[in-house]
Each structure stands twice: as structure tokens, then as C-alpha cells.
Amino acid sequence: MADPQDATTIRDVAERLMKAHPQVDARLVHSSVQTAYEELRYARVRTYLPVLMERRAQDLLPSDG
């Protein structure tokens, strides 16, 4: 389970991606963000975690075509 600060980061990243990609199913966005978090959760430097998570999650989403 993510700590409260990480949970807020996960929610914020998911909200930004859902606004940026309204055509993508919300469950897929949340799944991509969760995967990105799991890959980066043990990063020692947490400053850039939100931007790194957002970039990684975006890479996991289907391209617009």
C-alpha cells in the first residue's frame, strides 16, 4: 500500500493523464499509473517521482494513432 503522499501523487498523475487522454478508459489510465508507481516506488530521490511516473504511465497508454 502506498503511503499517503504517494497515494496523492498517484491520484494527481492519474487525473492529469485522464484529462490529457479523455478517449482512454479510466481503468487503463489508473492501471498504467499504478504500474509506473510500482516500477519507481523505491527511488531514493523522490523529488521527480511525479513527472517520472507520468512519463512512464503515458508510455504504457495506447498511442492516439
N, C-alpha and C positions, 0 to 999 in steps of 0.2 A: 504494500500500500504506500502510496506517495505521501510525503509529509505535506502539511497544509500549504506551504509556499509552493511546492512543486505542483500540487493539485490546482492551485490558482494559475500557475503557468500553463499547465495542460489545458485548462478551460479557456484561457485567453488565446492561446495559439489556435485551438480548435475554432473558436469564434471568428478569428481573423481569416482563417482558411475557408470557413463556410461562407463568409461574405465575399471573399475573392473568387470562390468557385461555387456559386449557387446551384449549378447544374449537377454537382456531385452529391450523392446521397450522404446525409449527415453521419450515418453509421460508419461509412467508409472513411470519412474525414476523421472521426473520433478514433477509429482503429489505426489509421496512419499516424496520428499524433501519439497514440499510446505506444505504437511500435518505435517511433522516433525517441520517445522518452525512455523506453526500456534500453535502447541502444546507447543512450547518453547519460543515463541516470547516475553513473559512478564517476562522472567527470570531476576532476579535482577543482578546476576553476569553473565556478557556476555562473559567472558574470554573463557569458554569452549563450547560456543554455537555451533561453527562449528563441533566439534567432537561429541557432543551430537546429533546434527541434523543428522550427517552422520550415526551414530549408529541406531537411530530411523528409518530413512528412509530405511536403509538396512534391518531392521526387517520387514518393510512393503512390501519389494520386495519379489517375489516368490523365494523359495529356488531352488538351482541348481539341486536338485533331489536326 
